[in-house]
Amino acid sequence: MDKLCKQVEKSSKYYEFQHNTRSVKPSILHFQLRNLLWATSKHDVYFMSNSTVSHWSSLSHKLSEVLDFSGHVAPAEKYPGSLLEGFSGVQVSTLAVNEGLVVAGGFQGELIGKDVEGCSVKFCMRTTLSDNAITNAIDIHRSISGSLHITVSNNDCGVREYDMERYQLVNHYRYNWPVNHTSVSPDKKLLAVVGDDRDALLVDSRNGKVTSTLVGHLDYSFATAWHPDSRTFATGNQDKTCRIWDTRNLSTSLAVLRGNIGAIRCIRYSSDGRFLVFSEPADFVHVYSVAADYKKRQEIDFFGEVSGITLSPDDESLFIGVCDRVYASLLQYRMIRGFDYLDSYV
């Protein structure tokens, strides 16, 4: 594996430390699922803290509660498919915040959503009644028609797509293994699907049919991300590597990027396509220059488990959720506007 990995300079610096917020205490319930941190602006971050989805404003330095799962949650509005009785004692396994919507997924297949600016729960749905029901990942996106959708990955081997304007299931695709993560390409045509299998799948988003099987990883994968060009995407695996793929030639990966100590749990491309960011389970986050052909990177090291990583929509801020009994915090980095990152320009 070491021979396959790209030789990389790690002296680059693209983001500089800005702030460490100790009043923010991110948490993790499942050691393999780390999509629990989302930024909606360079000042606004949403994260899981014990049984609560919370919001932190780095501008006002205020912490507020968005969703509390310690008791009973139920929708305030009536929609077909939404369970009016709601849920009690939800254990949140994954989170997504985008397009003005907050959606949390639970260990028993629960999906709970509300508007970011709303006061009440909008919908409660259960993806499956299977014993193997854990919700592994949620992707909030716009469909080809422009309507708001979510794509949900479950341990029951299913990928489900819901229309969030009608709160209805519109697609349900089944595969041969538990699906850990699915992401929709920016042009909405393809899905990158990974799970409890060495191989990743490239899937036609219209019908769920596998268009390509991606061979190379040695273990199970838990992360995917698309470059804005809709041609390049990344997969993160428990073999400690992140592989870069090009849809125009999938016979082999474009690059193999190695972590330091553990599985690649979370991947993000910057919205301008200049950077790839991925995290290990603890202690390390890596920022790669895409324009430098992934040959240059910045290594951010700290102490603690990673609950998630997120870039602000304008890429100005990089946030890292640190989960630790003593050192729990939110790390905030800001993009450097200077000569030392010129290699990142496309």
N, C-alpha and C positions, 0 to 999 in steps of 0.2 A: 504493500500500500504506500509506503514512504516514497518509493520510486515513482509512483504515479502522481504524487502531489506536486503542485506547482511550486517552484522556488520563488519565494516572496521576500521583498524588503519590508521589514516591519518598523522602520524608523519614521514613516510618514505621519503627519498630524493633520487631520481634517476637522476634528471637533475638539474644542477646549473645555475644560471643566468650568462650570458656571456656579452650580449650587448643589448642596447636599441637604435635603429636607428630612430631618429626623422625626418630625411630627407625622409624616406619612409612613405607615407601616404595612407594606404589601404582604400578602399571604399566599400560600400554595396549598391545595388540598390533594392534588395528584402529582407525584414526582415527575411524571413524563409530560404533563400538559402545562405549558408556560405562556399561553396567550392571554394574559391577565392584566395587560397594561395598554392603554390606547390614548393617544393625544389627538385632540380635535383642533388645536391651534398651538402656537409656540408657548402659550401660557396655560392651557387647559388640559388636564390629564385625568383619566378615569381608570380605576384600579380596584381589585378585590382586596379587602382587608377583613379577615375572618369571615363573618357571614354578611358582609355589607359591600355593595358597590359604592365607592366614594368618588368624589370629585375634588381635585386640588387645583387651585389657581395660583400659579407662581407670581402673578401680578399683584393680587390682593393678599396673598399668603393665607387664604381661607380654605378650610376643609369642610366639605358638606356631604351629607348622606344622599345618595341617589335611589338606591334600592336596599331594603333590609330584609334578609331571608331568615332571620332568627325565629320568626313566628310564622304567621299565615300570610300568603300573598294571593290576591285575586284580581281579575280585571275589572275595571270600572265601566267598560264598554262591552257591548254584545256583538260578537262576530261569529259566523259559521266556523266551526273548527276550534274556536277558543273555548276553554273550559271555564265556565262561570264560577264553579266551585273553587278553582285555583289550586294551590299546593301549600303544604306545610312542611317545614324542616328541609327545605331544598339545600342540597350541598352543591355548590357551584364548581363545575369542572373547567369551564371555559367562558370567555367573555369577548364580545365584539362591540365596538362603538364607532359608528360612521354614518354619514348622511342624516344626522340628527336623530339617530336611533340607537338605543342601548339594548342589547340582547344578551342574556345570560343563559348558559346551558348547564344542565344538572346531571348528576350521576344516574338518575332514573329516567333519562330521556326527556327531561323537562326543558321547555323553552319559555322564557319569560322576557317580555319586552316592554319598553316605554319610550316615549319621546324624551330626548335629552332635556328639553325645556318643560316637559310635562310634570304634573304633580302626582299622577296616579298611574298604576299599571295598565298597559294598553291591551296586552293579550297574554294568555297562558295556554301553551299547547304541549302535548306529549308526542314525541316523534315515534315512539315504539313502546309496546308492552313487553318486549323481549326482556329476559333476565340479563342479557348482555346489552344494556341500554345506554351506557354512558355517552354523553355528548362530548366528542373530542375536540371539535373545532367549528367555528361559525365564520362565514365570509359574507359581509354585507356589501352589496354591489347593485349597480343599475343593469337591467336587462337590455337587450338590443332595442326594445321599444321605449326604453327610458324609465320604466316603472321600477320601483324599489323592490329588490329581492334579497333573500338570504339563502346561502347554500350551507347545509349542515352535514358534518361528518360524524358517523356513529359507530359504536363498537359492534353493532349487529350486522356489519358489512354493507351498510347502506349509505348512499349520498342522496339527500333530499333537498329539493329547491322549493321555496315558499314565496308566493307573491305577497308582499307586505302591505299592499294597498287593499287586497281582499282577504288577507290572512288565510290563504288557502294553499294546499300542496299542489304544485304544478308538475313536478317531476320527481321520480323515485328510481334511482339506479342501484343495482345490487352487484356486489363483487365477491370474490372468493375469500376475502380476509377482512378483519376489522379495519375500517378506514380511520386513520388518525388525523389526516389533514387534506383539505381540498381548497384550491384557489382558482378563481375564474380569470382567464386572460383579459387584459384591458379591452381587446376588441370583441369580447364576449363569445368567441367561437370555440374555445378549448377549455378543458379543465385539467389541472395537474392534480393527480390523486395518488396519495401514498398511505401506507398502513403497515400492518403486521406481515410484511413480505419484503424480501430483498429488492424486488423490482418495483419501480414506479410506473404509473400509467399516464398516458396522454389520451384524453377522452373528448369525443365530440359533444359539446354542451347541449346540442339539440336533441340527442337521442341516447346519450350515455354509452355509446359504443366505443370500444378501445381502438384508437387509431395507431398507437405505438406502445410497445413495452420497453421500458428503459432499464438496461442491465448495467450493473457496475457496483452498486452498494453491496455491503456484506452483511447488513443487519436490517432491522426495521427502521422506517422513517417516520418522523413526526412533524416535519415542516416543509412548506413549499412557498414560493413567492415568484411573481412575474415581474420582469422588467417592463417599463412602460411601452416598449416597442412591440410587445406581444409575440416576439420571436424567441427571446431568451427567458429562461426561468431557472430557478434553483431548487434543489431538494436537500434537506438536512436529515442526517442519519445517525443511528447509534454507533456506527463504525467510526465516529469522530470526524466525519468529513461532510462538507457541503459540496455538491456537484452542480456545475453549471451546464445547462443543455441548450442547444439551438434547434428549433423545430425544423430547420431546413436540412439538418443532418443529425439524426438521432442514433446512429450506429455506435457512437461513443460520446462520452461527455466532453464538453468544450474545455473544462478545467476541473481539477479536484483540489479543493481548499481544505486544509487540515486544521482542526482545533488543537488545543493544548492538552486538556485532561479528560474531556467527556463528550457525550452526544451533542449534536447540533439540534437544539430544541426550538429555536425561533429564528426566522429569517425575515428581513425587510429590504426591499429596494427603495431608494429615495424616489420621490415623485418625478424628479427631473432625470432619473436614470444614471446619475453620476456615481452613486455609491451603492454598495451592497453591505448590509449589516447583518451579522448573525451572532447568536449568543450560545454559550455552553451552559450546562446546568448550574454552574457556580463559577465565580471569580473572574471570568473573561468574556468580553464582548469585542468583536473584530469588525473593523470598518475597512472595506476594500474599495480601491479606485477601479471603476469599470473601464474608464477611458485608458487606464494604464494596463488594460488586459488582465486585470486581477493580479498584477505582479507587485503592487504596492499596497500596504495596509497599515492601519493604525491599530494597535492593541491597547485596549482599555482594561486595566486590571484593578480589582477591588476585593473586598472580603464579603462573601455571602452568596446564598442561592439567588438565582435570577427568576423573578416572577414573570418578567416580560420585558421586551424592548419595543420602543415606538419612536417613529420620527414624526414631527409635526408636518401638516400638509405642505408647508412652504419649505420643509427640510432645514429650517433654521435651528431647530432644537432636537436633540436626541435625549430621550429619557430612558433610564434603566431602573426597574424595580428590584430592590434588594430585600430579600426575605431572610431574616436572621433574628434569633431570640434577643440578641444584644444590639446588633448594628443595623437593624431594619431601617430602610430609608428610601428616598427617591433621589437618584442622581440625575442631574440635568447638565447637559453639555450643549454648547452653541457652536454653530459652524464658524470656522475661521475664514475671514475674508482677507486673504493675503497670498503671497507668492508661494508659500509652502504647500498649497494644494492645487497649483495650476495644472498639474498632471491629471487632475480629475475632470477637466473641461472636455466636453465632446465637441 
